[in-house]
Amino acid sequence: MRKDRMIVGLLCIAFAVWTFLSDNTTGPAIGIGILGIITLAIARKK
């Protein structure tokens, strides 16, 4: 499992949660969260 991709994925998920809590905008938060989940999945495969 690649550490750099895992860190990027976790940062994306954390940023999505922060965006959702601070602005209450679900659109960008969902997009960033999905990007983070995909990045984590790619990191776990390799």
N, C-alpha and C positions, 0 to 999 in steps of 0.2 A: 504494500500500500504506500503510495507516494505521499509524503508529508506535506509538500507544498500545495498539492491539489486539495488535500483534506483541509488544510488551513483556509484556503480560498473559499471552499464550500461552506465551512463553518462561519466565516466572515459574512458571506452572502446571506446566510440564514439569520445571523444576528442583526445584520443591517435591515433585512426585511421586517423582522420583529420590531426594531426601533422605528422604522418608517411607519409601520401600522399604528404603533402606540403614540407616536408624537403627532402625526398628521391626520390619522384616521382615514387615510387613502388606501383602499383595498387593492386597487389595480396595480400600482407599482410594487406594493408589498408582495402580492401573489407572484408577480413576474420574477422578482428578485429571489423569492423563496424557492420557486421551481428551479431557477438557475442554480441555486446552491445545492438543492437535492440532486440534480443531475450531475453536478461537479463531484459531489460526494460519491455517487454511484460509480462514476468513471474511475475515481481514485481507488475505490474498493475492488474493482475488477482487476486492476493491474497488479 
